[in-house]
Structures are given as C-alpha cells and as structure tokens.
Amino acid sequence: MIVDGLEITATEEKYLDTIKELRLKNFSKNLPFLMLSDKLPGGQVYREFVDGRIELQEVVTIGSTYSSNVLRVLTDAEADKVRREHGLF
C-alpha cells in the first residue's frame, strides 16, 4: 500500500486501519480526533472535528489539569494536506 507517496508495510497498514477505525468511532460519537505530528513544535496538536474542520491547538498542563488553546483553524487545503500526511485521506 502507498500512503503520501511512501510504500508502507503490512504492519503499518494494519496500524493505519486501526487509526482510521478509531477516527470514525470518535466521529460517530460527535467527538474530535486528536492527531499528533512530529512536524509540530512540542505541545501542539491537530484536532479534527466531525464537520471536517481541523484546528491547530496548544496543549497546556497545569499540575494534573490539561487544557488546550486554539491557535488557528486550518484552511481546507491545509486540512487536506494534514489528512494525507497521516494517511487519512
């Protein structure tokens, strides 16, 4: 299988299938899907919502409490690129 121009192994394909299932499960419950990326600075994540919007968020930890701040909403083209990079498109 080829994802974002790279051939992936059977193990990686199985992992990707599991991620896709988890994403759809979240969406079926109207929950966002969290995407981590080594291309983002530490503490930043992508959060994809059922409506297709992807937000770039900063996760903040204060003691044992986590919160997130929206840094910006990605454009449709940026969102598609992120999905492609994560094998979700």
C-alpha positions as CSV (number, residue, x, y, z in Angstrom):
1,M,0.0,0.0,0.0
2,I,1.2,3.5,-0.7
3,V,0.4,6.5,1.6
4,D,1.5,10.0,0.8
5,G,3.9,8.7,-1.8
6,L,5.5,6.1,0.5
7,E,5.1,2.4,0.5
8,I,4.1,1.0,3.9
9,T,4.5,-2.4,5.3
10,A,1.6,-4.8,6.3
11,T,2.2,-3.9,9.9
12,E,2.0,-0.2,9.2
13,E,-1.1,-0.8,7.1
14,K,-2.8,-2.6,10.0
15,Y,-1.9,0.2,12.3
16,L,-3.3,2.8,9.9
17,D,-6.5,0.8,9.6
18,T,-6.9,0.8,13.4
19,I,-6.3,4.6,13.5
20,K,-8.9,5.1,10.8
21,E,-11.4,3.0,12.7
22,L,-10.7,5.0,15.9
23,R,-11.2,8.2,14.0
24,L,-14.6,7.1,12.6
25,K,-15.6,5.8,16.1
26,N,-14.9,9.3,17.6
27,F,-16.8,11.0,14.8
28,S,-19.8,8.7,15.3
29,K,-19.9,9.9,18.9
30,N,-19.5,13.5,17.8
31,L,-16.0,13.6,19.4
32,P,-13.0,15.2,17.8
33,F,-10.0,13.2,16.7
34,L,-6.5,14.1,18.0
35,M,-3.6,13.9,15.6
36,L,0.0,14.2,16.9
37,S,2.7,15.2,14.5
38,D,6.5,15.3,14.8
39,K,6.3,18.3,12.4
40,L,4.7,20.4,15.1
41,P,6.5,22.1,17.9
42,G,6.2,20.4,21.3
43,G,2.8,20.9,22.9
44,Q,1.0,21.5,19.7
45,V,-1.5,19.1,18.2
46,Y,-4.1,18.9,15.4
47,R,-7.7,18.3,16.4
48,E,-10.1,17.2,13.6
49,F,-13.9,17.6,14.1
50,V,-16.9,15.9,12.5
51,D,-17.6,18.9,10.3
52,G,-14.2,18.5,8.7
53,R,-12.5,21.4,10.4
54,I,-9.0,20.9,11.8
55,E,-7.7,23.2,14.5
56,L,-4.1,23.7,15.5
57,Q,-4.1,23.6,19.2
58,E,-1.6,24.1,22.0
59,V,-2.0,21.8,25.0
60,V,-1.2,23.3,28.3
61,T,-0.6,21.4,31.5
62,I,-1.1,23.0,34.9
63,G,-0.4,20.4,37.6
64,S,-2.7,17.5,36.7
65,T,-5.0,19.6,34.6
66,Y,-4.9,19.7,30.9
67,S,-6.4,22.4,28.7
68,S,-6.0,23.4,25.1
69,N,-6.0,26.7,23.3
70,V,-6.9,27.1,19.6
71,L,-4.0,28.7,17.8
72,R,-5.8,28.7,14.4
73,V,-8.2,26.8,12.2
74,L,-6.5,25.3,9.1
75,T,-7.7,26.2,5.6
76,D,-9.3,23.4,3.6
77,A,-6.1,22.9,1.6
78,E,-4.0,22.7,4.8
79,A,-6.5,20.3,6.4
80,D,-6.4,18.0,3.3
81,K,-2.6,18.0,3.4
82,V,-2.6,17.0,7.1
83,R,-5.0,14.2,6.4
84,R,-2.9,13.0,3.5
85,E,0.3,13.1,5.7
86,H,-1.5,11.0,8.3
87,G,-2.9,8.5,5.7
88,L,-6.5,9.6,6.4
89,F,-7.4,11.0,3.0
